[in-house]
Amino acid sequence: MKPFRIAVCQLRAHGIEAAEENLQAILEALDDAGDAGAQLTVLPECSYPAYYLRGRDAWEREGVRDYFEFLSLLSHAAERHGYWLAAGVARATDSGELRNSAMLFGPDGEPRGHYDKSFLWHFDADWFTPGDSFPVWDMGFAKVGALICADGRMPEIARSLALGGAEVILDLTAWVSSGRDPLALTNPQVEYFMPVRAMENGAWIAAADKWGEEAGSIVYAGRSCVIDPSGEVAAIAPSEGSTVLICDLEPRTVELVPRRPHLYSRLAEDTAVLPIAPLMAEPLQPEHLNRRVTVVPSPAESFDAAAIAERYRDLRAQTTDMVVFGGVDGPEGWQVGLPELEAVVKEVGGAMVVAVATTSCDAGQSAVLITPERTFEHVATHGRGIQLGETESPVVETPFGNVALLCGDEGLVPEVARSLMLAGADVIAWPAFQEQPLQGSIVRTRADENRVFVAAAWPGGAMVAAPAGAPLAVTPAGSQAAMTAPVSLAASRSKDMAPGTNVVLNRQPQAYGPLTRPAK
């Protein structure tokens, strides 16, 4: 990658009945981007003729320009200004289908390809056909891929682009929002999804959004932004107002936790054979739905079985069903303390999660789930400078749902939690050994993208996140307080993000084969 300038165009939303006004705003933004010296310009999702199409005959509506005439206008703008252009368009195909597409034009104005939205959102499916391929284009100054709006909620899509060599991921988006203050609108994708996507893939992300209202029922968040490969926001637009956000991108090297593709085979398996498939159809008994999970920040001292047992006994008296303790250091042979922990769990019931990192020449990290009936140990399969395990966490059936473990850096690799959800996990317990710069955002992303509860604890903090990503319980900064939150199978078994938009059923496993192949 070489340094280059990008222009992210934030446009006011227009309904399809105002297509011509919309077009003139697009053309003005494209000229502004050229005047600013952009080498790559990005327009939002379905910039034209509109996002809410009301039917498949969008290009036949009165006041809508001819499809090929519109493409010609885009081509001429790219050629006139000599930049690459990624434009969100309701793409008309030769077969008569519509695709929600990112259409790419080179600096010579020639079409260079397209990307079709894979994870269709809500009424998208009423008129669009999903795509199932993830192209990456070499623009000379950078290798660039694109995704569209809700695609950012699916970890497989950004990861596929990164594996294809993308150094920059464009997000042509239409982030929806709500709120009393138009200047404070936001969206989960700008809050935590896209920073985490940048961080976990070590790629720049540039998102172009709309602002304002469309069709009397859709409010957009604005907040077009550029995020660096560490997940830090480099530039961001307000939630209201048309603007062309200019940002100079440069090479950044971020150390990623190494992937281990041989452990991800479940990602490419047919949905019907996954353990999660029958669970989503199981009837639930209301009296079994609501339980409580507690998270406890890592103590300053190393592994102390007696202190953990005492804390656990006290928290069980507060009617919690599972306690997740943050990861701690410990000596070789720390497992000699397990009988004391097992004894207290057998005595007072519930479930306990602890994790220990050893620092000898055979350094490793292990998490343990203790129930009254059995103890399950999981050795971390991902990390840096440690001995790695070769088996993913078990998914353990408990009275409050199926529980799985993330240990240490496993939480930074989206394929690990994804595989556990597909294996049927309702609650993922994540004891970590250090706080990451985006720790809270990572916890919320892992919960939201998989529609599971994530109970995470680390040195200095802890959080329980709901399946929709909301933080249910958060330890105050500087506190060692245990925090408790309710968990409900009704929430973790429902995998819908929106009507007709399901994180299991709307995946494209036939396209995820590259995620499971060893690196060349």
N, C-alpha and C positions, 0 to 999 in steps of 0.2 A: 504494500500500500504506500502511496505517495500523498503528501499533503494536497488537499483540494477543498474547494468551497461548495457548500450545498445550500440550496434555497428550499425551505419548507413553507409551502403556501397554505395559510389558514384562511378559508373562505367562508363567507356567510352562507347558510343553508337556504336553498330555494326549493319550493315544490315544483313538480314537473310542469305545472301550469305557468310557471315563471321561467321557463327554460331559456328564453332569449336574454333576459336580465342576468341569469346565471352565467350564460356563455360570455357575456361581455365582461363580467367580473373575473372569470377565468383568464381571458385573454389579457386583461390588465395586469393580473398577478404574474402571468408568464413574462410580460414585458418588464415588470419590476425586477423579477429574478435575473433576467438578462442584463439589465442596467447595473445590477449589483455585482456582476462578474461571476455568477454561478456557473459551475461546471456540471452540476447535477441539480435538477429541479423536480420537486415532488408535489403532486396534487392529492387531495383526499380521496377516500373511497367513493365510488360512483359520483364523481364530480359532475358528470353529465350523463343523461339528462336530469337525474335526481337519484336519491337513494330509495325513497319510498315510491316505487314505480306504479303501484296500483294494478298491475297486470303485465302480461308478457308482450303487449303491443306498444311498449314505450316509444319505439322509434316511429310509430305511425300516428302519434298524437299531434293534434294541431299545435303549431308553434314550436315543435321540436325539429331541429335541423336534420337533414339527411345524415345517416350514420357515416357514410364515407366522406361527406363534406366536413363533418366534425373532425374525423381523423386527419383530414388534409390540413385543417387549421392547426391541429397539434403539431403535425409534421413541419409545417412552415415556421411555427414558432421555434421549434428546436433547431431548425436549420438557420433561421435568421440570427439567433443568439449563439449558436454553436455550442449548445449544451446537450447533455443527455436529459431526457424527460421521461419520468414515470407518472402516468396519469391513470386515475381511477375512473373506469368506464364500464357501463353496462354493455358488454361486448356481444355483438350479434354474430353467431357462428354460421357457417355454410349449411349446417344441418337444421338451422332454425331455432336452436337453443339460445338462451341468454346465459352469459357467464358474468359473474362479478369479478372483474379483471383489473390487474395492473398492466397497462400497455406501455411498452418501452420503445422510445425513439432515440436514435443515435444523433450525434451533433450534425450529421449530414441530412437529418430529417427522415432517414430510412427507418422503417419498423425493424426492431431487433428482437422481438419476441413478446411474450406475455406470461403472466402468472394468474391462475384462476383460484379464487378463494376456495379453501378446502373445508373449513368448519363454518357452515352456513348458520346465521343467527336468526332465529324467530321466523319472520315472514320472508327472509331471503329465499327460503326453500319454495315459496309459492311461485317464484318466477325464475330463479337461478338454478343451474346444474352445478354441483360441486366439482372442483378439480382434484387431482391426485398426484401431481408432480411438482417439484420444487426446484426450478431452474436457478442458476447463478450465472451472471454475466460479467465478463472481464471488460471493464471500461478503460483499461490502461492505467488509470491512477488508483483503482481499487476493484476488487471483486465484490459484486453487489447482488444481493437477493432481495426478494420482496415477499411480504405477507400482507394480509388484509384484515384489519380490525380484530374480530373474534379469533382469528388464527393465532393471535398472540396469547390466547388463553390455553392453547394446546402445546405442551412442551416439545412434542415430536416435530412440529413444523419449523420453529426457529432452529432446533438442533439439526434437522435435515439440511437447512440452508448452511449452517456453520460447517457441517461435514462436507458439503459441496464446495467449501472454500470461501464462503461469504465473509468478508471483513466488515461489511456494512450491510445492515438489514433495514430495508425501508418498510415502514408501516403506513400503508394508505388506509386511513381509518375514518370511522364515524362514531366516535365515542359518545354514547348517550349519557344523560345525567338528569338530576332533579335537585331542587333546592330553592329556598326563598330568595337568596342573594345571587343574582346573575353573575356577580364578579367572583363568586366563590365556588362555582360549579367544578366538579371533578369526576373521576371515574376510576374504578379499581385498576384499570390498565396503566394509567399514568401514575397512580399512587404506588403500586408495587409490582404489577406483572412485568412491565417493560424494563424497569431497572434490573429486575432479577434475570430477565431474558438476556440482557446485555452482559451482566456479570457472569452467568453460567456458561455463556458461549464465547466470552472474550471478544465481542463484536460491538461496533458502534450501532446505535439504532436511531433512526430519524423518522418521526411520526408526524404526518400531516392530517389535521382534523378540521371539521367544520365547527361553526358556532351559530347560535341562534336557534330558531324553531323551523320545523318542517311539518306540513300536513296537520297542524293544529294539535299534535300529540307527541311529537318527537323533539326533545330538547338536547342540543349538543353541548359537550363540555369544553370545546376549545382546547387549550393547553397543548397545542402542537409543540413538539420538543425534540431536542437532540440529546442523547444519553451516551456517555462514553463507555468503553469496555469494562470499566470497574463498576458500572451501575450509577455513577454520579451524573446528575443532570447538568449538561454543558450550556444549554439555552432552552428557554421555555416561553411560550406566548401566554397572554392572559386568557381567561375563559370567555371573554367577550371582545369582539373586534377583529376585522380582517387585517391580516399582516403577512408579510413575507419575512420569515425568520431566516437570517443568514448566519451560518456557522462555518468556521474553518476546521476541518477534520485533519488529524495527523496520525501517524502510526502510534499505536499504544500496545505494549506487550503486557498481558495479564497472565499470571500463572494459574492454570486451571487444575482442578483435581482430575487426574487421569481417568478416562473412561475405561470400562471393562466390558466390551460388547458381548462377550460370550455369556454374560449374566442377564442379558436383556431379551432373550428369545421370546418371552411372553408378549412383547410389544408388537410383534408381527404375526401373532397367532390369530386365527379367525375368532371373532367375538363370541360366537355361539359355544365355543369349547372352553372359554375362560371361566374360572370359578366365580367371578362376579356376576355372570349372566343369570344363573338361577336365583342368586340372592336378591337381585333387584325385583324379582317377581314373588318373593315370599311374603305371605301375610304377616303382619306384626301385631302383637298383643299390646294394647295401650299401657297396661300396668308394668310392662317390661321396658318401656321406651326411655324413660328419663332417669339417668344416673349422674354421678358426679366424679370428676377427675381433678386431681390436684397436682400442681407443678411446684418444685422447690429449687431455687437457684443452688448451684454447686457451692458447698461450704469451702471456706478458705483452706481448711486442713485436708490431709489426704484421707483415703478410705478408712472409715472408722465404723465397724459393724454395730457396735453398741450404741453409738450416737444415732445412726440411721434407724436402728430398731426403735429407740425411744421416740424419735420424731414421728416415725410411722404410726406407732401406737396412739400417739396424741392426735394425729390427723384422722385416723380411723374413728376416733371418738367423736369427730365432727361429721361423721356419716359420709365420708368420701369413699368411692369404690376402688380407685386406683391412684397411687402416688408415684409420680415420676420425679426422681432426683437427678439434678444435673451431674454431668460427668466429673470424676475426680481422678487424681493420680493415685497410684497404689503400687505396692511392691510385688515382685513375683510371688506367687502363691497366695495372693489375696483371697482366693476362693475358700481358704480355710474359715473365713468369716461368714460364708453363706449359710451354714447350719443355723447360726443365730438369727439371721434374717428369715430363713424358712420357718423357723419355730414361731416367730412372732406373727407371720402371715397365717400359719395354720391356727394359731390361737385366736386371732381377732378377725380373720377373714380378709376379703378384698384382694388386691393385687399390688405388687411393688415392682418398680423398674429402677435399677441402678446400673451405672456404667463406670468402668475403671480403665485407665490407661497406664500401662507399665512402661518403664523407661530403661529397661535393661537392654542388652544386645539383641534380645528377641522382642523388642518393643512391639506392643500390640494394643488394640482397644477392643473391649468386650462390653456388651450390654446384656443384662440378665432380666428376664421377666419371671417373677415368682408368684405363683398362685398356690392356694391351699393344697392342690393335688400334685403339682409338678413345677420344676424349675426349668426354664428354657434359656439357654445361653446362645448369643449370637456374636460372632467375631466380625468386626468391621471388614467389609469387602472393598472399601475405597478409602484412600488416604495417601499421605505423603510421608515417607521415611518410617513406615511401620510394616510389620508382618501382616499380610492381608488374608482374610478368610476367603473361602471359595463357595460359600453357600449363602443364599439370601435368608433374611429373617424368616422364621416360621410365622404363620398367621394363626394365632391362638384363639380358640373360641372361649369367651367368658360370658358371664351373665349380662354384661353391659355392651356386648358387641365383640367383633373379631379384632384382636389387637396384634399389631406388628411393630417391629423396632427399626429405627434408624440409629446408627451409632456414629458419633463424631462427624467426619466430613461426608458421610453418605448423604446427608441432607442437602449438600451443595450440588449433587448430581441428580437431575430430574428423573432420569430413567429408573432410579432405585425406588423412590416413592411411587412412581407410576406403576411399576411392576407389582408392588405390594397392594395397591388399590385393585389392580386387575385380578390379583389372587384372592380378593375378598376382604381386605382390611377395612374396618370402619373407623378405627382409631389408630393413629400412628404415634407412638411414643418416641421422642427424639431427645435423648440425653447427649449434649454436646460438651466438648472440652475447652472451647474458647468461643468468645463472642465474635461473630462476623460483622463487618461494616453494615451489611444490610440484613442483620439477623431477623428483625421483626418482619421485614418484607418477605424474606425467604419462607418463614413459617406460614405467613398468610397465603403466599403463592402456592406452596405445597398443599395446603388445605383446599384452596379454591379450585385449583386446576384438577384435583382429584375428587372433590366433593367428599372429603373425609374430615374428621377432627384431627388436628395435630396438637399434641401436648409436648412442648419443648422446654427444656431447662438447660442453663449454661452458667458459667461463672458470672455472677453479677446480674442475672435476669432470668425470667421465665415467662411463657405465654401459652395460653390455650386459644387456638383459632378454630372458628366454626367452618363447616363445609362451604359456606359462601365467602370465606375469607375474613369475616369480622373477628376482631380480637375480643374474646369472651372474658379473659382474665389476663392481666399483665402485672408483673411485679414492679413496684415503683423503683426508680433508679436509686441505687445505694442501699436498697433494702434486701434482707434475706427472707422476707415474708413469703410463706407459702400462699398460693392463690388457687382458688377452686372455681370450676365452671361446670355447668350442666352439659351432658352429652346425650343425644337422642338418636336411636337407630332410624327414626323416621327421617331425620335430616341426612344421615350418611348413606342411606340406601337409595335416596332419591338423587339421581345423577343429572337431572335437568338443570341447565343454567337459564334457559328461557323455553317457552313452549316450542317443542320440536327440536330443541338444541340440547343434546345429551352427550356428556363427556365420554361415555362408553360407546353408545350406539352410533354416534356420528364420527368416531375415529375412522381413519382410512388405513387399516393394518396392512393391506396389500401394498401400500406405498412406503411402509416403514422398514423394509428389508435392510436398507443401508445402515440403520441404527444398530443392527445386530451383527454386522460384519466387522471382523478385525481390521484395524487401521493398516493401511499399506506401508 
